[in-house]
C-alpha cells in the first residue's frame, strides 16, 4: 500500500455511499501528487522516473498601499509551459516512453502541486500552496461532459483539499477555480482546475466580508440571505433544484455571469451534505450545458468558488460559485479597458434579465 | 463667429503664452462638438449635414451589494462601430462626399460627445457625459508622435473638459483616459482618448480616497506623499523632470505599469501651472517612447488620469496618471483569469524593479 493511503472522508462517512481511496505520493522533484479513486481503485504506486529539478521559487507578496490590496509578484511564472501539442500534454497519464506529470497509466481525479506555483510551502516567501486538479484522464473531456458521478468525485476532492489546505500554517483563503478556454489564457487544454491556498485574504472575499459586516451593523440584516432570497424570487434565475439556485446577478459585470448558491447557509464545500453535493452537480452540469449552447461553441469561462475565509467570518459566510465569461457575442470578447482597468468601473454590455431569459430558453442537461 | 466661441483659459490667462480658440457647435443629432485651436485658428462653422437620429439611451447604474460597487449596464453599446477600415474612419476630418463625425476639413484637437455613450445628460438614467478627444486629424498619428506643443494643447483641453464636466449636475468624477491598441479592444484606430464624467465615484478612486483617509486617521501621515517620496528615492524611477516623476509602482499589477506624479500636490489637471503642464508633456512623451521601444512595437496600453473626486477629498488628493499594458512579452498578453477575475488577486509576472531598469535603459524622447 503506497505512502499516504487512506479513505476519503465524504459526508456520509468513509466507505459509505461512495467508498473512495485517497493515495498520496511524491513526484521526482518532491511535489505531492494525490490520486482520488472511487472503489474498486487500483494501487497508485508507480514512481515518477523523470529527472526534474526541485523548484523553490514562489511569489513575493507586496502591498499596494494606495488601493489597500496585496499583489503577488511571481516572476518565475513567465517560463511556464504554454499550450503544448496534445501529444505532449503534461496532465495526460504516462504512456510508455512518454512520462508526464502523472506517473500512472490512467486515473480518475488526481491532484498535484503546480510545477510553477505562485505560492508554495517550500519557499521563504509566498507561503501557501497551488494545486492542479485533473478532472479526467481523457484529454478531450471537459467539466460539462463529466458523468454526474465523476463530477461528484471532483466536489469531494475540493472538499478534501479545502480541509487540508486550510490547515497549512499561514493560509488565509482556499480558492478552487477553473479557467476554461485559450481566450482567457489557459495554457493547458487538458480538463483541469486549480486550487490556490493564499497567505492573505484576496480582495473579492475581503470586500464581501466587509460588506456583509457593514450591512449587519447598519441594519441588523443578513446581506447574503437578502441577495439570495431576492434572486430566487426574481427574473434572473437560470436553473434551480431542491438545494441550489443558479442566477445571473442583478449587477452582473460580465456578458455571461451565473452565480450558484446552496439554499442552506454553509461556509465552505466541506460543510455541504451528501444531498447538497449531488444537488450541486445536477444544477452545475445543467448550467454549463446552457453556457455552451449560448453561442453553439464551448464557452471560455472562469468558475470561482467563494468560500469563507479560513479564520474570519465563517458564521456570516454563504458559500457560492461564480461563473463568468468574457465572450459577449460569437467571435467577440469583452475587453477590459480604461473604465474597468483604470477606474475599476465595469460597463456591462448586456441586461442581466435578458441573459437569464436566454439561458433559461436553451437546452440544459438533466442528470 | 460660431456659437460657443471663446478663448480657452490656460493657467497664464486667455491669450497669453498660448492663445487658443474654443469653438463649440452641434452635430446633426444634437451632440456637442468643440474645436480647440491654437491661434491663428480658422473659424469652425461648417455644419454637420448627415442625417443622424438622436440617441437617448444611456446606461442603467446598478449596485453590486456584495462587492459594494456600482456597475453600469449599457446594453446599447453592443452595436457600436467596430474597427472600420481607414477610409471610413469616423474621426478623420470630413472630405468631399465623405462626411464624418467632424464636419471640418482639418482640426487640431477636437472633442465630441460619444455617439454610443455610457452616460449622457439627455437620458432619464445614467446621467453624466462621455466624450471623445481627438488628438490629431492625422489618422496615422499616435500620442507618442505628437509634437510637444500639440501634446500641451491636449493637456489644456483635458483641463478645460475637467472643469466643465465637473459642473454638470450629478457628476462625481471626471476621468480622462486613453485606450491604445486593438489588443485591449480599441474599436477606432484614429488617435484619440476619452473622457467619462461618472454619476458615481468609481472603485479605484473610491478605494484610494478611503486608504488615504484611513492612513491619516491611523498615523496622521500623508499616504500620497509617502508613496511618492519613497518612489522618487527608490530603484523604480523610469524618468523624471523638475516637476514630474514617472515610476513603476512597488506593487505593480501589470507587466508594464508606470505612474506619473507631479511633485507638487494638486487635486486635478486644471490646477497644474503652465510649467507643470509643459513638464508633464516632456516626461510623458519620453515615457511613451520607452514603452514603444520595449518590444520594438507600439505597446497597447491604458492611460488613466486619477483626479480628485468632484465633491470629496480634494485637499487630500494627489493627481497622477497611471499607464498600464497587458503585453507581457512580444506576442504574449497577460490574460486575467481565475485569481484576478474570481478573487481580485493579481499575480504580477515581472519584478517592478526589473521593468523599471529595462525602461531606463531604453531610448526615450527628449522634447
Interface residues (C-beta under 8 A of the other chain):
Chain A: X59 X60 X62 X63 X64 X65 X66 X67 X68 X69 X70 X71 X72 X73 X74 X75 X77 X78 X118 X173 X175 X177 X178 X179 X183 X184 X185 X186 X194 X196 X198 X202 X203 X204 X205 X206 X207 X208 X210 X211 X212 X214 X215 X223 X224 X226 X227 X249 X250 X251 X252 X253 X302 X303 X304 X322 X324 X328 X329 X333 X334 X335 X336 X337 X338 X339 X341 X342 X343 X344 X345 X346 X347 X348 X349 X350 X351 X352 X354
Chain B: X59 X60 X62 X63 X64 X65 X66 X67 X68 X69 X70 X71 X72 X73 X74 X75 X77 X78 X118 X173 X175 X177 X178 X179 X184 X185 X186 X194 X196 X198 X202 X203 X204 X205 X206 X207 X208 X210 X211 X212 X214 X215 X223 X224 X226 X227 X249 X250 X251 X252 X253 X302 X303 X304 X322 X324 X328 X329 X333 X334 X335 X336 X337 X338 X339 X341 X342 X343 X344 X345 X346 X347 X348 X349 X350 X351 X352 X354
